[in-house]
Amino acid sequence: MSISSQKFSARTHRPRRAGVASTPPRQKIGLVAGWGRYPLVIAEALRRDGYEIYCLGVKGHADPVLRDICHDFRWIGLAKLGASIRYFRRCGVTDAMMAGKIHKVRLFERGAWLKHLPDLRAIRTFFPHLVTRNKDRKDDTLLGAIVEAFATGGITFGPATDYAPELLVKAGQLTRRGLSSAQEKDVYFGWEIAKQLGRLDVGQSVAVKNLAVLALEAIEGTDPCIRRAGELCTAGEFTIVKVAKPQQDMRFDVPTIGLGTLQTMQQSGARVLAIEAGKTIIIDEAEVVEFADRNKMVIVALDQSSPPQ
């Protein structure tokens, strides 16, 4: 099989959300910012389009540079859900978005409840997940509960990529180097496994070599998964496949890669990165591709409607 297989086709049109292009200048928009450069890129895009940005930066996650980009910026604790809703309502914000990673491992730290001091709204929202355990702690479950809580407060969350659709990677070979026949087999093999992993809402990434699984992503995130694969496969030359979940909600937890991802791969011995076109965000794509080319790595973006046979 080749990348040009009929199972893979480029996405040629990614429309913005209805009404975004004709949005009147200075419309208010809310941003809940987590870790990484993604919130900065989104904030810059919103500012260029004339939005008045009201940003809540999650403590221990968000970049303080957001303060210089946004109309108003406030730090917010990880468990201050009620305070977050009140902030947006006070500012007259009715539409908002999430951008950036939230380190879920913080929920499993010793004394997490005392450390983060959840407010009443957070206690009501997460009590069945974190205390009585009547509900699970999967990413979609927890993030969905947050979005629902904001909705009851009159704030509707939408996909951040609707405001910067150019961040979603297009199908094709991004680097000068392409896949060898062996690497292509590993990509197809890893793709199906990663999709099953996403269907279970466990993780988005898998490391494979020679049709064997080296590591699966779970709560730790992509970079630690890559490092673990490198520790287990000291010969290197392995492949990372990162895909969207089959049930992917584009409002949150969208697969994202950046220069840090490629640096972790290079340090760990990974050679190939396969991502899903149209559903994966690349931050600073030109810089990422340049780093990959310089280090003789391969990046391909594939568009697949069903697992290859």
Residue pairs with C-beta under 8 A, 6 or more apart in sequence:
1 184
1 188
1 308
2 184
3 172
3 173
3 178
3 179
3 184
3 300
3 302
5 308
7 304
7 305
7 306
7 308
8 171
8 302
8 303
8 304
9 171
9 303
10 170
10 171
10 172
10 277
10 303
11 168
11 170
11 171
11 277
11 278
11 303
14 165
14 168
14 278
15 165
16 162
16 163
16 165
17 158
17 159
17 162
17 163
20 49
20 162
20 163
23 49
23 50
23 51
25 50
26 50
26 51
26 52
27 50
27 51
27 52
28 51
28 52
28 54
28 91
28 92
28 93
28 94
28 95
29 46
29 51
29 52
29 53
29 54
29 93
29 95
29 96
29 97
29 163
30 53
30 54
30 55
30 56
30 88
30 91
30 93
30 95
30 96
30 97
30 155
31 39
31 42
31 43
31 46
31 53
31 54
31 55
31 56
31 66
31 70
31 96
31 97
31 98
31 99
31 160
32 55
32 56
32 58
32 76
32 84
32 96
32 97
32 98
32 99
33 39
33 43
33 55
33 56
33 57
33 58
33 61
33 62
33 63
33 66
33 99
33 100
34 58
34 61
34 62
34 98
34 99
34 100
34 101
34 102
35 58
35 61
35 62
35 100
35 101
35 102
35 103
36 63
36 100
36 101
36 256
36 258
36 260
36 283
37 63
37 258
37 283
37 284
38 99
38 100
38 101
38 160
38 256
38 258
38 281
38 283
39 55
39 57
39 62
39 63
39 66
39 99
39 100
40 63
40 65
40 66
40 69
41 164
41 167
41 283
42 97
42 99
42 160
42 163
42 164
43 53
43 55
43 66
43 69
43 70
44 69
45 163
45 164
46 53
46 163
47 53
47 69
47 70
49 163
51 163
52 71
53 69
53 70
53 71
53 72
54 70
54 71
54 72
54 87
54 88
54 91
54 93
55 66
55 69
55 70
55 72
55 73
55 74
56 74
56 75
56 76
56 84
56 87
56 88
57 63
57 64
57 66
57 67
57 73
57 74
57 75
57 76
58 76
58 77
58 78
58 100
58 102
59 75
59 76
59 77
59 78
60 78
60 103
60 106
61 78
61 100
61 101
61 102
61 103
62 75
62 100
66 73
67 73
72 91
74 87
76 83
76 84
76 87
77 83
77 116
77 117
78 102
78 106
78 116
79 113
79 116
79 117
79 118
79 119
79 122
79 126
80 118
80 119
80 122
81 118
81 119
81 121
81 122
81 125
81 146
81 149
82 119
82 120
82 121
82 122
83 119
84 150
85 121
85 149
85 150
85 153
85 155
86 153
88 94
88 96
88 150
88 153
88 155
89 153
89 154
89 155
93 155
94 154
94 155
94 156
95 155
95 156
95 157
95 158
96 150
96 155
96 156
96 157
96 158
97 157
97 158
97 159
97 160
97 163
97 251
98 143
98 157
98 160
98 251
98 252
99 160
101 221
101 256
103 221
104 137
104 139
104 142
104 219
105 219
105 220
106 112
106 116
107 130
107 137
108 219
109 115
113 130
118 126
121 149
125 145
125 146
125 149
126 142
126 145
128 134
128 135
129 135
129 136
129 137
129 141
129 142
129 145
130 137
135 141
138 201
138 202
139 201
139 252
139 253
140 201
140 245
140 247
140 249
140 253
141 201
143 249
143 251
143 252
143 253
144 249
147 157
147 251
147 252
150 156
150 157
151 157
157 251
157 252
158 251
159 250
159 251
159 254
160 251
160 254
161 167
161 168
161 250
161 254
161 281
167 281
167 282
167 283
168 277
168 278
168 279
168 280
168 281
169 275
169 277
169 278
169 280
169 281
169 282
169 285
169 301
170 277
170 278
170 301
171 277
171 278
171 301
171 302
171 303
172 277
172 300
172 301
173 179
173 298
173 299
173 300
174 285
174 289
174 292
174 299
174 300
174 301
175 289
175 292
175 293
175 297
175 298
175 299
175 300
176 293
177 293
177 296
177 297
177 298
178 298
178 300
179 187
179 272
179 298
179 300
182 210
183 239
183 271
183 272
183 298
185 211
186 208
186 209
186 210
186 211
186 238
186 239
186 272
187 239
187 241
187 272
187 274
187 300
187 302
188 307
188 308
189 208
189 211
190 206
190 207
190 208
190 213
190 239
190 240
190 241
190 274
191 241
191 243
191 274
191 302
191 304
191 307
191 308
192 307
192 308
193 206
193 208
193 213
193 216
193 241
194 204
194 205
194 206
194 241
194 242
194 243
195 243
195 245
195 246
195 307
197 203
197 204
197 205
197 206
197 216
197 217
198 204
198 243
198 244
198 245
198 246
198 247
198 248
199 245
199 246
199 247
201 245
201 247
202 216
202 217
202 218
203 216
203 217
203 218
203 219
203 225
204 217
204 222
204 242
204 243
204 244
204 245
204 255
205 216
205 217
205 222
205 225
205 226
205 240
205 241
205 242
206 213
206 215
206 216
206 217
206 240
206 241
207 213
207 214
207 215
207 216
207 225
207 226
207 228
207 229
207 233
207 238
207 239
207 240
207 270
208 214
208 238
208 239
208 241
209 233
209 237
209 238
209 239
214 228
214 229
214 232
214 233
214 238
215 225
215 226
215 228
215 229
215 232
216 225
217 225
218 225
222 240
222 242
222 257
222 261
222 264
223 260
223 261
223 264
226 240
226 261
226 264
226 265
226 268
226 270
227 264
227 267
227 268
229 238
229 240
229 268
229 270
230 236
230 238
230 267
230 268
230 269
230 270
231 268
233 269
234 269
235 269
236 268
236 269
236 270
236 271
237 269
237 271
238 269
238 270
238 271
238 272
239 270
239 271
239 272
239 273
239 274
240 265
240 270
240 272
240 273
240 274
241 274
241 275
242 255
242 257
242 273
242 274
242 275
242 276
242 280
243 255
243 275
243 276
243 279
243 280
244 254
244 255
244 276
244 279
244 280
245 253
248 254
248 279
250 279
254 279
254 280
254 281
255 275
255 276
255 279
255 280
255 281
256 280
256 281
256 282
256 283
257 273
257 275
257 280
257 281
257 282
257 283
257 288
258 282
258 283
258 284
258 288
259 283
259 284
259 287
259 288
259 291
261 273
261 288
262 273
262 288
262 291
262 292
262 295
262 297
263 291
264 270
265 271
265 273
265 297
266 291
266 295
266 297
270 297
271 296
271 297
271 298
272 297
272 298
272 299
272 300
273 292
273 297
273 298
273 299
273 300
274 299
274 300
274 301
274 302
275 282
275 299
275 300
275 301
275 302
276 301
276 302
276 303
276 304
277 301
277 302
277 303
278 303
280 301
282 288
288 299
289 299
291 297
292 298
292 299
